[in-house]
Amino acid sequence: MKTLSKIIFISFVMFTITPAMAKKPTTTPAVQQAAEKVSLNNGDAQTLATVLKGVGLKRAEAIVSYRKDHGPFKAIEDLANVKGIGVATVEKNRARISL
């Protein structure tokens, strides 16, 4: 009986303490901030590509180029004017975009 009690106790300790001790993934503050929102008017191509779903580096560079040629974005919807960016991409990323 004592052996069974020890096994139960050890199992309990292992299953309750081990998850608490598990190493959580670490991210840098810049990545944490980037995961939340990115500015269309200030973000660089790499940050835009990292934060926006469905936007790779080439499209992110097109966003920066569009911004240089046409001035700052006035509305999030204006992102759809960039070649290669459609309304669906804008809607999918709306919560991640700021001006």
C-alpha positions in Angstrom: 0.0 0.0 0.0 2.9 2.4 0.8 4.4 1.7 -2.6 1.1 2.5 -4.4 0.8 5.8 -2.3 4.4 6.7 -3.3 3.7 6.1 -7.0 0.6 8.2 -6.9 2.3 11.0 -5.0 5.3 11.0 -7.4 3.0 10.9 -10.5 1.0 13.8 -9.0 4.1 15.9 -8.4 5.5 15.1 -11.9 2.3 16.1 -13.7 1.7 19.3 -11.8 5.2 20.7 -11.5 6.7 19.7 -14.9 4.3 21.9 -17.0 4.9 24.9 -14.8 8.7 24.4 -15.3 8.5 24.0 -19.0 10.4 26.6 -20.9 8.1 29.1 -22.6 9.0 30.3 -26.0 10.8 33.6 -25.8 10.4 36.4 -28.3 12.1 39.8 -28.4 10.0 42.8 -27.5 10.2 44.0 -31.2 8.6 40.8 -32.4 6.0 40.9 -29.7 5.1 44.5 -30.7 5.2 43.6 -34.4 2.8 40.7 -33.8 0.2 43.2 -32.7 0.2 46.0 -35.3 2.3 47.6 -37.9 2.0 51.1 -39.3 1.5 51.3 -43.1 3.0 54.8 -43.0 6.1 54.0 -40.9 6.8 50.3 -41.1 9.7 49.1 -43.1 9.3 46.3 -45.6 10.8 43.6 -43.3 8.4 44.5 -40.5 5.4 44.6 -42.9 6.3 41.2 -44.3 6.7 39.7 -40.8 3.4 41.1 -39.4 1.0 40.9 -42.3 -0.5 37.6 -43.2 -0.2 36.8 -46.9 2.3 39.6 -47.5 5.8 38.5 -48.3 8.9 40.7 -48.7 8.2 41.5 -52.3 4.7 42.8 -51.6 5.9 44.6 -48.5 8.5 46.4 -50.7 5.6 47.3 -53.0 3.8 48.9 -50.1 6.8 51.0 -49.1 7.3 52.0 -52.8 3.6 52.9 -53.1 3.9 55.0 -50.0 6.9 56.9 -51.3 5.2 57.5 -54.7 1.8 58.5 -53.4 2.4 59.8 -49.9 1.1 58.4 -46.6 -1.9 56.1 -46.6 -5.0 58.0 -45.5 -7.2 54.9 -44.8 -6.5 51.2 -44.3 -8.6 50.5 -47.3 -6.0 52.4 -49.5 -3.7 49.4 -49.1 -5.8 47.6 -51.7 -4.4 50.1 -54.2 -1.0 48.5 -54.0 -0.3 46.1 -56.8 -0.6 42.5 -55.5 -2.7 43.5 -52.5 -6.4 42.8 -52.7 -9.3 43.6 -50.5 -9.2 40.1 -49.0 -5.7 40.7 -47.8 -6.6 44.0 -46.3 -9.6 42.5 -44.5 -7.5 39.5 -43.2 -5.0 42.0 -41.7 -7.2 44.8 -40.6 -6.6 44.2 -36.9 -2.8 44.2 -37.5 -2.7 47.5 -39.4 -2.4 51.0 -38.1 -1.8 54.3 -40.0 
